[in-house]
């Protein structure tokens, strides 16, 4: 289950990064902001998983 969460978080992070880059390429500020938000959400979730892993060990 934890690995599924990690994969989903990484997927959010990568999708956010892609949307941000697409926004940069098209000069679309909304996509840039949405991409940054989704990327940050994935980063935060990844950090949470790392903390959980640290307490499991």
C-alpha positions in Angstrom: 0.0 0.0 0.0 2.8 2.4 0.8 4.4 1.8 -2.6 1.1 2.6 -4.3 0.9 5.9 -2.4 4.5 6.7 -3.4 3.7 6.0 -7.0 0.6 8.1 -6.9 2.5 10.9 -5.3 5.2 10.7 -7.9 2.6 10.7 -10.6 1.1 13.9 -9.2 4.5 15.5 -9.0 5.4 14.6 -12.6 2.0 15.7 -13.9 2.4 19.0 -12.2 5.8 19.4 -13.6 4.5 18.6 -17.1 1.6 21.0 -16.8 3.9 23.8 -15.5 6.3 23.3 -18.5 3.3 23.3 -20.9 2.2 26.6 -19.3 5.6 28.0 -19.7 5.7 27.0 -23.3 2.3 28.5 -24.1 2.7 31.4 -21.7 -0.5 30.3 -19.9 -0.3 31.6 -16.4 -3.2 29.4 -15.2 -1.5 26.2 -16.3 1.7 27.4 -14.7 0.0 28.0 -11.4 -1.9 24.7 -11.5 1.2 22.8 -12.4 3.2 24.4 -9.5 0.3 23.6 -7.1 0.1 19.9 -8.2 3.9 19.6 -8.1 4.0 21.0 -4.6 1.2 18.7 -3.5 3.1 15.7 -4.8 6.3 16.9 -3.1 4.5 17.3 0.3 3.0 13.9 0.0 6.4 12.4 -0.8 7.9 14.0 2.3 5.1 12.6 4.4 5.8 9.1 3.0 9.5 9.5 3.9 8.6 10.5 7.4 6.3 7.4 7.8 9.1 5.2 6.4 11.5 6.6 8.9 9.2 5.7 11.8 8.6 2.2 10.4 12.3 1.4 10.5 
